[in-house]
Amino acid sequence: MQNKTFSILPLLLAITAGIIVPSSASFAAGHHATKPAPHTTKPASHRQAAAAVNAQPPLAAQTALAGSPPALPAKAWLLMDFDSGEVLASANADEPLPPASLTKMMTSYIVEQALHSGKLKQTDLVSVSQNAWCRGSSTESCMYLPLNSQATVIDILRGIIIQSGNDASKAIAEHMAGSEEGFAKLMNAEAQRLGMTHTHFVNPTGLPDPEHKSSARDLAILARAIIHDSVDYYPIYAEREFKYNGIKQGNRNALLYTDPTVDGLKTGHTEAAGYCLVTSSKRNEMRLITVILNTHSAQARADETRELLGWGFSNFEKVTPIQPNTVVATAKVGFGKADTVAAGLGAPWMLTVPRGQQVQTSVELTPGLEAPVTKGAVIGKVVATSNGKPMGETPLVAQADVERAGLLQRTWQHMAKLLGK
């Protein structure tokens, strides 16, 4: 295959000017490698006009933990707090929709977890079969792996995340599971484990299939798992470009170029799915995850994400209900050398709440606690509420060891208990 060179300069200029219009060569999700439909050859002005005609009506929030959430022209959207997994605002959060190349978040997550567990090594070589090979169609997202070549797992991972390569996704699926169908079984098993209850994967790419669906909530759950579980590989999601086989391609997440707080995750686009985007942004101590599904243009998905992030960071704040290293309660201990043990937080605890909202806490200790008790053992929990609504909870752990009393002392304690002393 003849080498090509793609420059990122035009993309940067377009972003700076605020006039990003996706060309057929920069679709964010995989399309079938077939001859482009007639509408893909129309001038940019015609494509912009068509996008405006096909725009979804503004979709108001169906759930929101703060006032005046935006209404966004998409089929579904969601804002999630990363730390707690709490959905701060959403619309059609559980509607199964075509996810396009957002699918590849699960493909990359499975690769990352295999690298973490040692099932894969970064230097392992992955072969490119006839099925995986991209034939160079301008309507398909490709890493441009040569036919019958081999690439390292870490290059394949970058090709999936940054270049949205269908060829990279298919090649790693065949390498890990023998076939795309076999890999889809791994994807669905992982989705079930993560609690993605409105998701079914058919392939590792997001190529259209009537049975291939996911929801905004499920995709946010997956994004949260990637950020939490793939610490070593998550920085790849923020990389702006990747060069392979002499071809340099830019990351299609426009916010990576304009918002330094954004560090991932994935774009997607097919005719059925519309333009999709899952993004994460961290400002100060707060990280938020956004999902936009089926809006009308690449510019729209970026603009709607900016609006959602702006609303989230403006309307919510982090609070610390209980300071670390604080004795929260004293738990009674039966049949121990000590009658009580101090209970405190096992780890620092922060909550994301609407700005200015007061938080109350209540303590629930484990009933009938008996020695021996090991320092660090969970012996209860603290529940946070605001205006009577649960806001979160965290474990309480023993702050010291409590050894079991000797036989004579236990006998006396038991008799005292019977006598009500």
Secondary structure, DSSP 8 states (H G I E B T S, - for coil): -------SHHHHHHHHHT-----GGG-SS---SS---GGGGS-HHHHHHHHHHT----B--SEESSS----BSSSEEEEEETTT--EEEEESTT--B--GGGGHHHHHHHHHHHHHHTSS-TT-EEE--TTT-----TTS------TT-EEEHHHHHHHHHTS--HHHHHHHHHHHHSSHHHHHHHHHHHHHHHT-TT-B-S-SS----TT-BB-HHHHHHHHHHHHHH-TTTGGGGG--EEEETTEEEE-S-THHHH-TTEEEEEEEEETTTEEEEEEEEEETTEEEEEEEEEES-HHHHHHHHHHHHHHHHHHEEEE-SS-TT-EEEEEE-BSBSSSEEEEEESS---EEEETT---EEEEEE-TT-BS-B-TT-EEEEEEEEETTEEEEEEEEEESS-B-B--HHHHHHHHHHHHTT-
